[in-house]
C-alpha cells in the first residue's frame, strides 16, 4: 500500500493509510500513514466496537491535512483494539469440540461432525448481524468442506471455484472456513468478548478445522505446482502455528 500511495500521489491524488507493521512503514515511507497497535487482521481495532473504528478512520483521514509527507503518526488509543491485557472475561465455545475422534472415525468424519455442530451458531451470527464476511470462495458450506477435504487425498482436486485458479481457490476456501468459525463462536451468548489472540488459539489448538488446514498445508507444500506450494506454505496456516514441521 505504501508503494501505491507514492504512485497515486505522483498524479496529485493525496493518500493516507493504516499501518499494522511499523517497521515496514518506516522503510516504505508512504506519504501519510497511521500506525495502529492492533493485531494483524484488525486494522480498525476490536470487533463490535464502532466507536473505536470510527476514531481510527478519523485519525487516518486527518493525516490528509498534512501538506506533504512522509508522515507517520501513532494512533493514541492503545488500550482498545483487542490487545491482550489479561483482563478479559473468560469465554468458552458453547458446543464441545473434541479433538479426539470417536471409535474408528477418521479426520474427515470428525471435521464434518464439528462443522455441523457449529453451523447453527454461524446461522445465528448471520441473523444477528444481518450479513457475513464468508464468501470469498463462492462456495456453500457443504461444498466448502468437501473441497478442503479433497486436498487430503489429492493436491490437485477438481476446482469448484471456476473463477479462481486452484491455489487461490484453496486460499479463499481456507479463509472462508476460518471466518465461518470465528463468526459462529462469537455469536455465543454471554458478555465476554474473546480477543483476537484468544480466537486464534481456539481455532488452531482446539478445533478439527484448524487441524485440517495444517494437514492440507503439509500435503500441498510438497506439490509440484509451485503456485499451490507457495500458497500452502505461507497463506493457509500462520508460520507460528506450523507445528507439524
N, C-alpha and C positions, 0 to 999 in steps of 0.2 A: 504493500500500500504506500510505503514511503516513496518508492520509485514512481508509482503512478501519480502521486502528489506533485513531484518535480515536473513530470510531463505535462500535467494539466496547468500548472502554474506558468509554464513556459508559453502557454497560449492565453495567459491573462485570466485564468479561472482560479480564484482563491480556494484553497482546500484546508481541511482540518481532519484529524484522525484520532482514534483512540488506540493507545499502545498498551499491550499486556506484558511485553518484554522490553524493559527499559534499555538494556544493553544493545539490543538490535536497533532500537530507535536512535540511540546516540550515534551509532555508526552510519545509519542511513541519512540522518539529519534531514527529515522531511520538513516542509515549510512550517507546518504547525502540528503539534501533537500533544495530546493529553495522556499522561501515564496514569493508569489506574492500578491499585494494589489488589486486584481481584484474581481468582484462579483462571487458568486458561479455559476458554469457552464461556466465560462470564464477563464480557467487556462492559456490561451495564450494571454489574453487581448482582446481588442476590435476587433470586426469582421471587415473584409475587410481591415486589416492593416498588410500585410505580413511582413513588415519590423520590426514591433514591435514583432510579433510572432516569427520571426527568432531570435531576440535578447533574448527573453525568453528562447527558446530552447538552444541557445548557452550558456547562463548563467547557465542553469541546467546541461548541459553536461560538462561545465568547472569544476563543482564540482568533476568530476571523477578524476581530477588531485590530489585531496587530498588523501594522502596515507592511511588514516584511519579516522574514524568518532567517534562519530556522528558530522556531520557538518550541521548547519542550517544558511543559509545566506538569506538576504533580497534582492529582486530584486529592483534595484535603481530607475527604471523608473516609478515612481508612477503617473506622470502626464498623462500617456497614459493608455489605457486599459479599458476605459468605466466607470471610476468612475464619479459620478455626481459632477460637479463643478459649475453648474448653468450657464454655458456659452454656452451650446449647442443651436443651432438654433432651432426654433420651427418647428415641423413637424406635419403632420396630415394624417391619413389614407385617401386615395383618394376615397374610397367608403363610403357612410353613413351607419354606423352600429347603428341602432336604438335599444335601449334596450326594448322599449315598443312594444308589439305585436299589430298588426292591427286587428280591429274588434274582432272576436272570435278565432283568431289564437292561437294555443297552443304553448308550448315551442319547440316541435318537428318541427312545421311548420316554426317558425321564425329562428330556427337554420339552417334548410335546406336552407332557403332563403339567410341567411347570408353567408353560405358556398358557395352557387352558385355564389354570388356576388364577393366573394374573390378568387374563383378558377382561373379566368383569370390572376390575378396578380401572383398567385402561378405558373401558366404555364409560365408566362413571366420570373419569377425568375429562373425557371429551364432552360429556353432557354438562359438567360443571363449568368448564372454561369456554365452551362454545366453539372450540377449534382444537386442532392437534398439529404438531410440527412433524409428525410421522408422515412420510410420503415421498421422500427423495427417490426411492426406488420405483415408485408407482405400483408396488405390489400390495395385494391384500395380505392380511396377517398369515393366513394359511399358506399362501404361495411364497411369502417371505420366508417362513420357517423351512419349507421344503427346499427352496433354493439354497439356503445356507447349509442345510443338512447334506445336500448333494455334494458339497465340497469335501466331505469326509470320505467319499468313495471315488471321486474323480476331480482332479484340479481343473478340468475343462468341461464342466457340466453344461447342459443346454441353458442358454441365457434367455430368461423370460422377459428381460428388460430390453426390448428391441431398440430403444432409443439410446442405449449406452453400450460401450464395449464391455466385455466380460469383467475386466479388472475394476472399472468404475461402477459396474452393477454390484459387484461384491462390496465395494466400499460403501455405496449407498444403502445396500441391504443391512450391512453391519451397523451403520449409523441409525437406520430406522429401528433396528432391534433394540439398541441401547436407549434410544429416545422413548420407545414404547414402554420399556421397563421403568425408566425414570418418571415418565408421566403417570404411569399406573401407581407406583409406590407412593408418590407424593399426593395422590388422591385419597389416601387412607384418612380415617377420622383422627381427630386429636389436634392439639395446638402446636405440638412440636414440629419444627420445620428442619429437616436434615440439611446440613451444609453440603456443598458440592463434594468435599472430600469424603464425607460420610456416605453419600450416594455412590461415589466411585468405589469405595471399599466394599460396600454392599454388593454392587454388581459383579466385581471381579473376584471377590472372595467367597460369596455366598450363593451365587446363582449358577444354574446349569448353563444359562445363556452365556455368561462370562467364560465358562469352561469351553463351551462350543467354539467361541471366537478364538480362543487360544489354540484349540486343536486345528481350526481352519488355518490359522497362521502357520502352524507347524507343517501342515500339508503343503500349503501353497507357496511358502517361501522357497521350496525346492523345485518349483515349476520351471519348465523350460521356456515359458513365456516370460521374458524379462519384465514386462509391464505388470503382469499379475504378481510376480515375485516381489517387485518393488512395493506395490500397494500392500501386499500381505505383510511385508517386513516392517513397514513404517506407519501404516494408516488403519490397521484393524485393531491392534492391541497397543496401548501405550507402552513405551520401552520399559518403563519401571515395572510393568505388570507381566513382562515376558519371562515368567518363572520356569517355563519349560526348557529353557536353554541350559 
